[in-house]
Each structure stands twice: as structure tokens, then as C-alpha cells.
Amino acid sequence: MVVYSFALDRDEMNQMLGGGFPKGALVVIDGPNGSGKSALCQRFAFGLLDNKNTVTYISTQLTTKNFIRQMNSLDYPIGIKLLKGELLYIPAYPLLKESKPRIDFIQRLMGAAGLFEKDLIIIDTLSALIRYSTEAEKSLQLISFFKKLTGVQKTIILTMDSTELPPGISTEFKDAAEVFLTLKIRQIGTEIRRTVVINKYARPEFQVGSMFGFKVEAKAGVMIDISGVS
């Protein structure tokens, strides 16, 4: 197998995204606040675990308790995966809330070897984690660090809001990615429509389109939404 599958019977997300994430790939998902970055990451995490992969999930938004509650609300039960050690969840939110801007999260991230032992590592949201320590040299060091991990078949999934980072730095991450997705959001009347734009997708198992819509439903999770694309 050359990909990490995240297929679920309930939706076609895995098929829409090439049959799975390539092994040894850097995946970058860029989108503004509210565009669905976390919902997609939660869908990916559950699907990856359901397909016998191991995952580290670093979140800048949710405590462990709130993460479990959020996943259950989407019918993504992950309690047993946490207990078995197949999922390692790291809540960075309390640390970010209490920290001072000068703390160098890039160095701390690269120094935490235990975070990178699983098959896939999801960091949601990277821009919130590193925005106070973003310098060109340090960002390049972080990209080089991620590339070393992908060289041993780890797949790294990063979300970012590029408006939180200097343009040159966000571009470096996008250029380095084997998979680069952009999330768009728009409101039509009372309805929120979200779209995934597939800018780059290396080594897909199946043909990959240019975009697709998705919606987030309680007790259904993230679902393909054809009406979201027009």
C-alpha cells in the first residue's frame, strides 16, 4: 500500500482525495477561520484510525475532553483508540492561552520526538502554534524537519490560516507540500457552503478532481456536498 487510506462507508471523501494520503507526504490545508479545517482533520483522523493507521493529533483549539465530545457528536467515537494508544491527542490550546508570545514553539515542536512516532501526525492549526516564532530561517528548519519525517514514510497533515503568517512563510509550506488543499467558505442566504479546492495532489491512487463541496452534520460527520460547488 502506497497510501494511508481514510475510507469510510458513509461518505466518498477518500475517493475524492485520491484513495488516501500518500505515504511519506506533507499535506497542507489552508483556509480562513470557520472554513472547516478542524472538521476535515477530525474526519481524516477517524477514517485513518478505522483503517488501522496510528495518528498523533495536535490541536490548538480543543482540550482532550472537548475533543472527545466533538468527535462523538459527529459519530466519530475515538475513546477506545485513545485507550489502546492508536491515537495520541495533544491539546496545545491551554499552553497557547497561558504562554507569552516570545515562546519558541517551533523549537519545542521539533524537540518533542514522542509526537512523531505514529504513522500520521495532524497539526491543527500550525499557524496558531508558530505565529509568534515565525522567522524565515526557523520556518525552513521546520519544513526540513518535516521532510526528514516524510522520508521515513510518516505523513504530516498541517492546517493553517495563511493570513496569520507572513506571506513568504506560508508560501514556503505550500510549495513544500505534496498535497495542498485550500478551503473556501461562503454564505448563501442562511446556508454556509464550504468547498475544498485541490491545488496539488502527488501520487494519488485514483484520479483527483479540482474541487468538491462538503458539509458538517451532527451524527453524520463530514459529508460530500455536491451543491457546495458551483
Helices and strands as residue ranges (DSSP letters): E 3-4, H 13-16, E 21-22, E 26-30, H 37-50, E 55-59, H 64-73, H 79-84, E 87-91, H 93-98, H 105-110, G 113-116, E 120-124, H 126-130, H 136-150, E 155-160, G 162-164, H 167-176, E 179-188, E 191-201, E 211-217, E 221-224, G 226-228
